[in-house]
Amino acid sequence: MDEPKKRKLIVGLDFGTTHTGIKYAMEGDSHVSHVDEWPLPNDKTIKAQKNPTLIAYTSTGAGSGTPWGYKIDNEEDIRAWMKYHLDKLSVSTTYDDPNLTQAIQDGIFCSREATRSPDEIATDYMKEVLKFSVGFLKKKFREVQIPDGFLDVISVEWWLVRPAIWSSQAVLRLQQIVKKAAKEASFYRPRDTFNFVTEADAASFCLLFEAAAHDELADGDVAIVCDSGGGTVDVAVYEIRETLPLKMREVAAGLGGKCGSSCIDLEFDHFMKNRFGEAYSSMNPSATKVRSAFMRGFETFKHAFNVKVDNSEVDDLEMRIPLDMKDMDPGLVPGAYYRKQDREVVLTRSDMERIFQPTVERILRLVTEQYDAALTRTGEQSVKRLMMAGGFARSKYLQAKLRDWCESVGVRFKALEDSDSWGAIAHGAVLQRLEDIEIEGRLSRFHTGVRCGLLYDADADEQYREDMYLCPFYEVDMTNNCVSWYSHRGDIIDEHHKRSGKFCIGLVDGQQSFEMDIVTSSATEPPRHYYRSAHELQQAGIAKQDSNAKLVSDIGVLKVRLLSIDQARYRDQTPGQGSLIKFEYVIEETMGSSQGSLMYRAVDALDCRPIGETRVQLPRLE
């Protein structure tokens, strides 16, 4: 075994809405392993790829006896769907379940108490997951004669999986949660690093790498990847540039929505309330929430439910789920819906199709839009296959509907086996690090640029006269707080991407540095100005220092350092300006060295000497 400091433990963490999984590998290895054993009550364990994202609080709060995951039986104070609460700033998409926000606020399937923040709940849960994982890893290391102390000194390279539609604030919250939980679980060293990969990218790394390894893909093929999870569904389209090593580029900007399998549970809850009324809605929540016998029964049927496989008119499919509705009036609900003597709810095929339909239709719209976008960019017959991964991808019904869609457009369909599909996201997060899988080009979802002054435009800047100033060097009117846009929505960001712009600033003699803001906008047309106009702010009663005053968002800062610059050279070129020195420089934008990033560099305009650089994450959907 190499010295610990020379190798890293690569950990892929898929913190899901309904289930959480961990994959891992030693740097330099080719085999990806997973934590496939999780605790049950009474010190027993269960073999499973993932663990339910649930935690229950006892009267003494979080502690050694806190039930979590599979350890939860049917405790009163269960917290579920905690991942949904971490991202309240993302703009809603047309694919989101419109009833989801209200359902979360109402505490559907989980406790309505708000004594703990979502971050505290997620940290408590993650701490339990990582504490157990530490013990699991030590046991696995002992099996190959690696001492327990090895895990205490080796550095960990974390790859945290996130939805493509998450806001940057949610991404930061997740990093803080995992880092804090890792510290409390003794699974952290100061040199550990935390990286992010989107769920769609992680799914593609797993699916496309496997397909390429089995000669199922050729250079130039285009594939749609659909990651269907418990909370969100992400759909992305990639063109294969090389199969081995795997290199690809985005063909259509990824789309996603909150329309995962948890929305099926929500539809089922609405279905039960509509069918049984007060007899169901007035029940003790412990009988119908997450991990109740009733919901576990529905989960089994949800996973197994499939389309009708023959054309016979008779369909005797009948699903029975135990539920004791004591207030049920047999005269109000037909016996075909509820067997009072057996205390069972009865679901038919048409019932299940009604429950599945809204969510499946949203996913089909997502896939269709991405397919159309791919054809627009690459031409007819370019898309060769649709590939599925994620927990919800195990649904036989969803698979059947997407297989039908593939047949209608002449695209091949592939879904991983159940266990492989469930763990594919965390697997892909580790695999891309081991195999150096590369996304050579991405489509920009946003406009990106730098905040600066621009030449005054009488038409565009009339309402911004307070930002107007006279350039002391060129004696022209300028408007401050504008944006010079470098990249635009739909631009391909790849190794050939390069944008540049020349700027001028007045330096004070001896000045050592200054800063430039890197900004982004999701508007259809990128705004010229950084702030709203003074008139707009006055009408809305917004102060200019308020974040709501901005038309664009800040994503980074480029610090220009002048210590290596001979300012005397510039001073000689700006006579008559007192202490101000005219300094000209160029800012370049290129694709960053890490996936999904942009690099901004500043160079001296006279001799192209580098004087500053910064890397910013390529904005995703927010």
N, C-alpha and C positions, 0 to 999 in steps of 0.2 A: 504493500500500500504506500502510495506517495505521501510525502509530508502534507499534513492538513492545509497548511497555508498555500500550497501550490495547486490545490484543487478546490473546487467549490461544490457544494450540494445545490443542485438546481431543483427548485420546488415550484410546481404549478398549483395555484390555489383557485379553485372555481367556487366562489361564494355565491350560491344560487338562491333564488327566491324560495324555492321549496326544498332543495337538497344542496349539500356542499361536499366537494370532493377534493382530494389531494393526490397529485402524482409527483414523482421525484426520480432523480438520477444523479449519479456522480458525473461531474464534468469530464468529458473524454470518453465516457461509456456510450454504447449504442442502445442499451436496453432501458426502457422506462418502466418503473415499478409504481405501485399505487398502495395507498393505505386502504386495504380491503377488508378490514375488520373493525367493527364499531361496538361500543358497549351497550348491553341491555341491562334491565334491572337485575338485581341479585347477582352481580358480578359475572354475568354471562356475556358472551359476545355473539355477533351475527356477521356472517360474511356478506359484504355488500360493497359496491363501487363507491357509493356516496352515503351520506348521513343526513337525516332530515334537519332542515334549518329551523330548529325550534328550541326554545328554552322555557322552562317553567320556574317560577319563583315561589319558594316556600315562605312561611311566615318569618323566617330568619334571614331571608334575602339570598343573594348569591353566595355560594360557598362550596365546600367539599361535597355536600349532599345535593347540589343543584341538579335537578333532572334536565337533561338536554338530549336532543336527537332521538335515537331509539330508546333511550332510558326513560322517556316520558311515557307514562301509561295513559292516564286521563286526568291529570292534575287540573285544578281550577284556573290557575293563573298562567296560561300558556301564551307565549309571545311568538307570533308567526309573521311571515311576510315582511320581516324587518328590513330587507333590502329595498323594498319599495319606498320606505320612509327616508332613505338616504339621499334620494334625488328628487327634490321638489322644485328645482329650478329649470329643469329641462322643458323645452317647449313641447306641448302635446303634439302628437302626430295624428294623421287621419286613420291610422291603423290601431290606435289605442282603444281599449274597451271603454266606452264613455261612462260606464257605471263603476269603474274601478276606483276612482278617486274617492267617491262617496263611500264605497264599501270599506276602504281602508280607514277612513275617518270614523265609520260606524263600528269598527272592530269586528267585522265579519270573520268568523272562524277563530278568533283569538280574543284575549282580554281587552276590555275597553279602558282599563286603568291607564293613567299617564303619569305614574310616579317616577318613571325612568325615561330618559331621552332615548331616541332611536340609536344614537351612537353608543350609549351605555349598554343597551340591550345587545347590540351587535358585538361589542367588545367582550361582554360576559360570555356570549355564545362562542365567539372565536377563541377565547382563552381556553374553554373546555375542549374544543376541537384540537387545538395545538398542544395542550397538555397531554391528551391521549396520543396524539401523533408522535410526540417525543418518545413516549414509552414504546410505541409500536416500532419506531425506527431503531431504538436501542436494541430491542429484541431481535430485529432483522439483522442488525450489524453483528450482534453476538453470534448469530448462526454462521457467519463467515469469518469468525475470529477477529472481529474489529472491536476494541474495547469501548466501553460506555463513554469514556472521556473524549473519544474522537468527536462526538457530536457537540461537545462543549467548546471545541476550539476551531472547528472547520467553519469557514464563512459560508453564508447562505445567499444565494442569488434568487430572490423571489420574483415570480411572474404572476401577477394578480390579473385575473380575467375580469373584464368589465363589458357591459353592453355598449354597443356603438352609439346609442342615443343618449348616453349619460353626459351630464354637464361636467365641466372641469372641477367644479366645487365638489361634486359627488365623488369624483376620482380621488381628490385630495382627502376627503373624509374616509374613504376606504383604506387608503394608505395609512392614515393615522390610527385607524381602528386595528388593522393587522399588526402594525408596529407595536402599539401598546399591548395588545394581546400577546404577541410574541415575547415581549419583555416579561410579562407576568407569568408566562408559561415556561420561562427559561429556555426559550427558543430564539435567542437574539444575541448578536454580537455587534459592536459599533460599526464594524466594517461591512455588515450585511447591506445589500442593495435591494431596492424595491422598484420593479419595472411593471409596465402594464401592456397588455395585449387585448384587443377587442375579441369578443366572443366569436364573431364571424371569422376573423383572421385565424384564431386558434382552431376553430372547426375546419377551416380550409387547410391548415397545416397538416392536420391529422388525416382528413379525407383524401386530399390530393396527393400527399406523400405516399399513402398506402396504394392508391390507384396507379401512381407512376411506378412504384416498385413492382407492381404486378402487370406492367405493360398495358394498362387500360387507358393511358393517356398518351397523346403525341404532342410534339411541339406545335403550337398554334391552336390547339383545342381551347374552347371556351366552356367553362363550367359554372353553373349556378350553385352556390352553397347556401343551404338553409339551416340555420341553427335555431331549433325550436326548443326553448327551455321552459322552466316553470313560470317565469315572470315575463320574459321578453322573447321576441322572435326577431332575428337579424337575418337579412338576405343580402348576399354580396355576389358579384360576378367577377371571375378572374380568367385571364388568358394565360395559358402555359407558354412560357418563353423557352424553358429548358426543363426536361424531366429529371435528369440526374446530373448534377445536383438540382433540386427543385427550385426554379425561379419563375416568378409569375408577376403579373401586373393587374391592377384593377381595370375593369372595362366599364363598370357602372358604379357610381358612388353608392355606397351601402345604404340600405334603408332598414328601418326597424320600427317596432311598436310594442306596446305593452299588451300583447295578445297571446301569452303563453298558456300553459295548461291550468294555471290557477284561475284563469278566466272561465274555464269549463266548470270549476268548482263554484264560481260565482253564479254562472247561469243555472247550475243545479240548485243553488240556494233560492234563486228567484222562482225557478220552476216549482219547488216544494211549497213556497209561500203562496203562489198563485193557485196551486191545486188544492192544498189542504188548509189554507187560511190560518186562523188563530190556533187551530189544533197543533200546527207546526211552529208558528212564529212565537207562541207563548211558552214553548218548552224551555226547560233549563238549558242554557247555552252549552253546558258540559256534555249534553247528549248529542249535539250536532256540530261541534267545532272540530278543529284539526285533532287527529289522533283519537277521536271518539270511535267506537265500534261502527257507528253508522257511516262516518266519512271514510274509514278504512275499507268498509264494504264497497262503497261507491268507487273508491280508488281502484280496487281490484277490477270492477266491471269497466271502468273508464279505460284502463290499460288494455283490456282484452277485447273491447267492443270493436266490431268490424262491419263493413258493408255487407249486404246480403249477397251471397255468392251464386245464387241460382235465380231463375225467373219465375219460380212457382208463386202462385197467388197466396198460398197459405204461409204464414210466418208465425211460428209458435214461440219465438224468442221471448223469454220472460225472465227478468232479473229481480230477485227478491233480496231486500236489505232489511235486517232486523231494526225496528224502531218502535218503541212503546209510546204511542200517542194516546195518553189516557183520556184526553178531552175530545177524542174523535167521535163525531156523531155519525153512525153508520147510515143514517138517512140522508146526509148531505153529500157523501162521497161514495161513488159506486164501489162495490166490493172488488171489482177488477183492479182498482188502484191501491186498495189497502185491505190486507187480510187481518181483521181485528183479532180473530181467534189466535192466529199465529204471530200477531204483532209484527207484521212485515209490510214494508212499502214495495209495491210492484211497479217495475219499469218495463215498458215494451220497447221494441226497436224504434218506433216512431217517436217515443219519448226521448230516447237517447239521441236520435238524429236532431231533434228540436234543440236539445241542450248543446250539442256540438256545433250546430250550423253557424251561429254568429262568429265564433272564433275561427273556425276553419275558413269561412269566407274572407275574413280579414287576411289570413295567411295567403290564400290564393291570390288576393289582390296585390299583396306585396311581391309575390313571385312573378305575377304577370307584368307588373310595372318594371321590375328589373329585367325581365326577358325582353320587353319592348325596348328598354334603354340600351341593352346590349346589341340588339339588331340595328338600332339607329347608328351606333358607333362602329360596328364591325361588319354589318351586312347580313344578308340572308344566309341561312344554314350554318351560321357560325357557332351557335350554342349546341353543344354535343350532349350534355347531360345535366341532370339535377341531382345533387347529393345532399343527404340529410344527416344531421347529428343532433345531439341534445336529448334531454329526458323526454320531452313531448314527442320527439321523433320516433319513439318506440310505439306510439299509438297506431294500432293497425288501421283504424278508421282514417286518421290523417294520412298515413302512408297510401291508402287506397285512393283517396281523393287526389293526392298529388301525382300518383301513378296515372290516374285517368287524365289529369291535365297534361302530363308528359306525352301520353299517347296522342292527344289532340294536336300537339304542336310538333311531333316527331322528335322528341328528346328522350334520351335514355334515362332511366330512374335507378337510383341506388340508395339504399338505407343500410346502415351498419346493423349488426346483430345487437340485441337489446343491451347486453352488458357493455359492449364496445361503444355503442351510441351514447350511453349514459355518461361514460367517463371520457368521451372524445375531446371535450373542451380543455380540461386540465392536461390531458395527454398532449394535445397540440401545442399548448403553452410551453411544455418542456421540450417537445420534439424539435420545435423551430430553433431552439438554442443548441441542441445536440447536433443537428444535421445542417446547420447554417442555411436554413430555408430563407429565401429572400423575396420580398415584394419589391420589384425593381421600379415600379411606378404606381402612384396613387392619383386618383382624381380629387382635386381640391373641392371640398364642400363649401369653402368660404373664400372671400376676398381677403388678402393679407397685404400689409404694407407698413409704412412708417409715418409717424406723426411729424409734421413739419410745417413750414410756411410755403405758400404758393403765390405766384404772380396774381395780383388783384384782378378779379373779373367783375366788372360793373353789374352784370346781370345776376351772377351766382352769389356774389358777396354783399349785395346791397343791405341785407339784414344783419350783416356781420361787420359793420363798420368799426365797432369797438375793437376788433382784432386787426384792423388795418394799421400798417406801419410803413415807413420809408426805409428801404434798404440803403444803408450808408455807403455801400461800396459801388452799387450799380445805379443808385438814385432812381429806383422804380418803386411803385407802390406794391406792397405785399399784403397778404392776409395770413395771420398766424392761426395756429390750431386747425390746420388742414391735414389731409392725408395724401401721401403719394402711394398709390396702389401698385403693387408688384405682381401679384398673382390674382387670378379671378376664378370664380366658381366654374368648375368644369375643366380647368387647366390640368394637364398631365404633369405631375411632379415626379420626375425621374432623374437619372444621372445626367441627362442633357439639359435639364432645367437650369436656366441662369437669367436673372434679371438684375439690372443695376440702375442707379440714379446718382447724379452728381449734386452735391449740396455745398452750401457756404454758410459759415458762422463767424461772428465777431468774437474773437478771444480777448480776454484781458491778459495783459503781459504777465507771464508766469503761470497761467492757468494750466492745470495738470490733467483735467479730464472733463468730459460732459457726457450726457446720456441722451439716447433716442428711444422713444417708445415704439414697440412693435405692436401693431393692432390688427384686428380682424373685424369683418362684418358679414352677416348672413343675408343682407338685403339683396333684392334682385339686381338693383343698380347700386354700386358702391357709393356711399355718400362722400361728398367733397370735404365736409367739415367734421371735425372731431366732436364738437358740441352742437346741441340744438341752438337755434338763433336766440338772441336776447329777447326778441318779441315772443317767441314760443315759450321760453322759460318764464317770462313774466305772466303770460296768459295762463300757464299751468301752475304758477306759484312754486316753481322749482328753483333752488339755488344752484349756481353753476358748479359748486363743489359736490353737489349731490350726484351719485352714480347714475341716477335716472336722467341726468342732463346729457349723458354721452349718447352719441349715435353709433359708436363703435365700442368694441371691447378690447382691453389691454391683454396681451398674451405673453409679453416679455419686454425686457429692457436691454438695449445694446449700449454698453459702456465703452466710450471711445477714450483711450489712454494716450496722452501726449508726451510722456516722458522721453520717448525716443525721437521726438520731432525737434528739429533745429528751428525754433520760432523766429530766429533772426532772419532767416531766408524769407519768411512771409512778411515780417515787419518791413523789410526793404521794399516790398511790393505794394504796401498800403500807406504811402505818405499822406500826411494831412489828416489822419483819422485819430489823432491823439493817442490814447492808450489801446485802442481797438486794433486787433490784427485780423486781417481777412484770411481765413483758413478754409481751403477747399478740400473736400474729401468725397469719396465714392462709397456707397453702400451696395453690396452685392447680396442677392438672395439665391441660394442653391438648395438642392436636396440634402438633408442632414445625413450623417453617417449611420444613425440609428433609424429603424423603421418608423415611418410616420412622423418625421420631423423635418424642420426647415432650418437651414443655417444662414445667419446674417453675419456678414463680415464688413468691416470698415477699413478702407485703405487710403493712404495719403495720395491726393490727386497728382502731386508733383512727381513722386518716385515710386508710387504703388506700394509703399511700405505698409504692412499690416498693422493696424492700430486698435483692433478690437474685434471680438466675435462673440456670438451667443447662439445657442441652439434652442428653438422653441418647438413644442409639440404641434404637429400639423393639426389644426382644429378639426374635430369631428362634429357630428350633428349635436346641437344643443338646443 
